[in-house]
Amino acid sequence: MKSYDKLFIGGRWVAPAKNGCFETIDPCSEEVIAQVAAATAEDVDLAVAAARHAFDEGPWPRMSGVQRGAVLRRIGKGIRARLDELAKLEVRDNGKPLPEALWDLGDAAGCFEYYAGLAERLDAHTETPVALSDDRFSSIARKEPVGVAGAIIPWNFPMLMAAWKVAPALAAGCTMVLKPSELTPLTALELADIAAAAELPAGVLNVITGLGPDAGAPLSEHPGIDKLAFTGSVPTGSRIMQAAARDIKNVSLELGGKSPFIVFDDSDIDAAVEWIMFGIFWNQGEVCSATSRVLVQRGIYDRLVTRLEEETRKITIGNGLDEGVLLGPLVSRGQYDKVRAAVARGREEGARLVTGGERPAHLDRGYFMTPVVFADVPEQSWIWQEEVFGPVVCIRPFEDEAEAVRSANDSRFGLAAAVMSRDMARCERVARRLRAGIVWINCSQPTFTEAPWGGYKQSGIGRELGEWGLNNYLEVKQITRYESDKPWAWYMKSR
């Protein structure tokens, strides 16, 4: 696409009702990339009406899973055909290094392909017989699409987060209104173009871009939406849940995290440093599952902190399109200021700043920050307890397993956690005691489309990915039949 000044509604590119636009900014150069259509409540009404018509009257929910799977495969193929172009667009819109963007886009294509397979298999599992205690009746449990889904996605993995919601919803037979973040809207609009080229019926996927209060809030409050799926911050998730409660909407929320990483003193220090860095500096630390709280057993604490400082200082920072760059800019001026304020607060609260937190000397523009390592972080400090969403890792020592588990679980979040040790029995034992929806052993952040994703406590409700992601968009209906040719005895006796 050459222009982003229109919305995708009912299979057509249409101007927003109020002809508004907003700018999307390249966080590396701080220059305007494009003027993007700004949707308002009127556009949300049109998009929901288009999705409602496509669900109630259109062919999509009534197509077989095999037919829907074929379209999903074409969408995946369309993403792969434009992989380099889309990845470079995502770098400009988000700031992440190109190798990471290519990885994300490949995963997005794979997500559509995976759910194509689940859609194809759904045909054989749509209806399941239910064994009853009374042989005069027969019953089946039937899976049906939940209806019109509204999806609001964040800016850290723009195309991938869209795929995590669009692919399972479409596989289930739902229709959708997708609202991407105003900070990174471009690849969501490109996805609409790819879906149209894949012959997705009109109205099945609608993409509206705009600001949260103007477009996101009306979408979350809309009475025509049957299901809401949101990934983002806890405060916004709470508001969406409150809005959904008014109509008792089906809701799934993937929210924030302050994920712990426990490193026992029998661990290989270099391996631990590698996984700690990947767990917090990948994608500039703008990752909901980032293992940003690191608990290191006292016996290796000082040596690990020293090695982590040495390796962190080696990270190449710059334009994500430049070869060899491992850390790009933060996504926006607002996020940059937020992370800088968090670093300042960490120092004020007594954490020891080992390295980082400055603008790199060779960069005079863009939202760049050298990656931050804090050590000896007080357990009740803000920086230990709250999500920063940037390249900031907090480290503190522990004495024994019981202390590590207690400290790791002492959080209102529960999205992810990691544990490292050569003692696999200990790793397995600790993994089962950690109150988190995702636990990694001897690694951090590997994510697979086949496995469930979601958190405990304030990190969210429900699970995405795998068969769990598909079930997010399915309702279960009981259909029970009276098999006897005789009148129902209880009713006849009561007369």
Secondary structure as the mmCIF struct_conf table of DSSP 4:
data_model
#
loop_
_struct_conf.conf_type_id
_struct_conf.id
_struct_conf.beg_label_comp_id
_struct_conf.beg_label_asym_id
_struct_conf.beg_label_seq_id
_struct_conf.end_label_comp_id
_struct_conf.end_label_asym_id
_struct_conf.end_label_seq_id
STRN STRN1 TYR A 4 TYR A 4
BEND BEND1 LYS A 6 LYS A 6
STRN STRN2 LEU A 7 ILE A 9
TURN_TY1_P TURN_TY1_P1 GLY A 10 GLY A 11
STRN STRN3 ARG A 12 VAL A 14
TURN_TY1_P TURN_TY1_P2 ALA A 17 LYS A 18
STRN STRN4 CYS A 21 ILE A 25
TURN_TY1_P TURN_TY1_P3 PRO A 27 SER A 29
STRN STRN5 VAL A 32 ALA A 37
HELX_RH_AL_P HELX_RH_AL_P1 ALA A 41 ASP A 56
TURN_TY1_P TURN_TY1_P4 GLU A 57 GLU A 57
BEND BEND2 GLY A 58 PRO A 59
HELX_RH_3T_P HELX_RH_3T_P1 TRP A 60 ARG A 62
BEND BEND3 MET A 63 MET A 63
HELX_RH_AL_P HELX_RH_AL_P2 GLY A 65 ALA A 81
TURN_TY1_P TURN_TY1_P5 ARG A 82 ARG A 82
HELX_RH_AL_P HELX_RH_AL_P3 LEU A 83 ASN A 94
HELX_RH_AL_P HELX_RH_AL_P4 LEU A 98 LEU A 122
HELX_RH_3T_P HELX_RH_3T_P2 ASP A 123 HIS A 125
BEND BEND4 THR A 126 THR A 126
STRN STRN6 GLU A 127 VAL A 130
BEND BEND5 SER A 133 SER A 133
TURN_TY1_P TURN_TY1_P6 ASP A 135 ARG A 136
STRN STRN7 PHE A 137 PRO A 145
STRN STRN8 VAL A 148 ILE A 152
BEND BEND6 TRP A 155 PHE A 157
HELX_RH_AL_P HELX_RH_AL_P5 PRO A 158 ALA A 172
TURN_TY1_P TURN_TY1_P7 GLY A 173 GLY A 173
STRN STRN9 THR A 175 LYS A 179
TURN_TY1_P TURN_TY1_P8 GLU A 182 LEU A 183
BEND BEND7 THR A 184 THR A 184
HELX_RH_AL_P HELX_RH_AL_P6 LEU A 186 ALA A 197
TURN_TY1_P TURN_TY1_P9 ALA A 198 GLU A 199
HELX_LH_PP_P HELX_LH_PP_P1 LEU A 200 PRO A 201
TURN_TY1_P TURN_TY1_P10 ALA A 202 GLY A 203
BEND BEND8 VAL A 204 VAL A 204
STRN STRN10 LEU A 205 VAL A 207
HELX_RH_PI_P HELX_RH_PI_P1 GLY A 212 GLY A 216
HELX_RH_AL_P HELX_RH_AL_P7 ALA A 217 GLU A 221
TURN_TY1_P TURN_TY1_P11 PRO A 223 GLY A 224
BEND BEND9 ASP A 226 ASP A 226
STRN STRN11 LYS A 227 THR A 231
BEND BEND10 GLY A 232 GLY A 232
HELX_RH_AL_P HELX_RH_AL_P8 VAL A 234 ASP A 247
TURN_TY1_P TURN_TY1_P12 ILE A 248 ILE A 248
STRN STRN12 ASN A 250 GLU A 254
STRN STRN13 PRO A 260 VAL A 263
TURN_TY1_P TURN_TY1_P13 ASP A 265 ASP A 266
BEND BEND11 SER A 267 SER A 267
HELX_RH_AL_P HELX_RH_AL_P9 ILE A 269 PHE A 281
HELX_RH_3T_P HELX_RH_3T_P3 TRP A 282 GLY A 285
TURN_TY1_P TURN_TY1_P14 CYS A 288 SER A 289
STRN STRN14 ARG A 293 GLN A 297
HELX_RH_AL_P HELX_RH_AL_P10 ARG A 298 THR A 312
TURN_TY1_P TURN_TY1_P15 ARG A 313 LYS A 314
STRN STRN15 ILE A 317 ILE A 317
BEND BEND12 GLY A 318 GLY A 318
TURN_TY1_P TURN_TY1_P16 GLY A 320 LEU A 321
BEND BEND13 ASP A 322 ASP A 322
TURN_TY1_P TURN_TY1_P17 GLU A 323 GLY A 324
STRN STRN16 LEU A 327 LEU A 327
BEND BEND14 VAL A 331 VAL A 331
HELX_RH_AL_P HELX_RH_AL_P11 ARG A 333 GLU A 348
TURN_TY1_P TURN_TY1_P18 GLU A 349 GLY A 350
STRN STRN17 ARG A 352 THR A 355
BEND BEND15 GLU A 358 GLU A 358
TURN_TY1_P TURN_TY1_P19 ALA A 361 HIS A 362
BEND BEND16 ARG A 365 TYR A 367
STRN STRN18 VAL A 372 ALA A 375
BEND BEND17 ASP A 376 ASP A 376
TURN_TY1_P TURN_TY1_P20 GLU A 379 GLN A 380
BEND BEND18 SER A 381 SER A 381
HELX_RH_AL_P HELX_RH_AL_P12 TRP A 382 GLN A 385
BEND BEND19 GLU A 386 GLU A 386
BEND BEND20 GLY A 390 PRO A 391
STRN STRN19 VAL A 392 PHE A 398
BEND BEND21 GLU A 399 ASP A 400
HELX_RH_AL_P HELX_RH_AL_P13 GLU A 401 ASN A 409
BEND BEND22 SER A 411 ARG A 412
STRN STRN20 PHE A 413 GLY A 414
BEND BEND23 LEU A 415 LEU A 415
STRN STRN21 ALA A 416 MET A 420
BEND BEND24 ARG A 422 ARG A 422
HELX_RH_AL_P HELX_RH_AL_P14 MET A 424 ARG A 433
BEND BEND25 LEU A 434 LEU A 434
BEND BEND26 ALA A 436 GLY A 437
STRN STRN22 ILE A 438 ILE A 441
BEND BEND27 ASN A 442 ASN A 442
BEND BEND28 SER A 444 SER A 444
TURN_TY1_P TURN_TY1_P21 THR A 449 GLU A 450
BEND BEND29 ALA A 451 ALA A 451
STRN STRN23 TRP A 453 TRP A 453
STRN STRN24 TYR A 456 LYS A 457
TURN_TY1_P TURN_TY1_P22 GLN A 458 SER A 459
STRN STRN25 GLY A 460 ILE A 461
BEND BEND30 GLY A 462 GLY A 462
STRN STRN26 GLU A 464 GLU A 464
BEND BEND31 LEU A 465 LEU A 465
HELX_RH_AL_P HELX_RH_AL_P15 GLY A 466 ASN A 471
TURN_TY1_P TURN_TY1_P23 ASN A 472 TYR A 473
STRN STRN27 LEU A 474 TYR A 482
BEND BEND32 ASP A 485 LYS A 486
HELX_RH_AL_P HELX_RH_AL_P16 ALA A 489 SER A 494
#
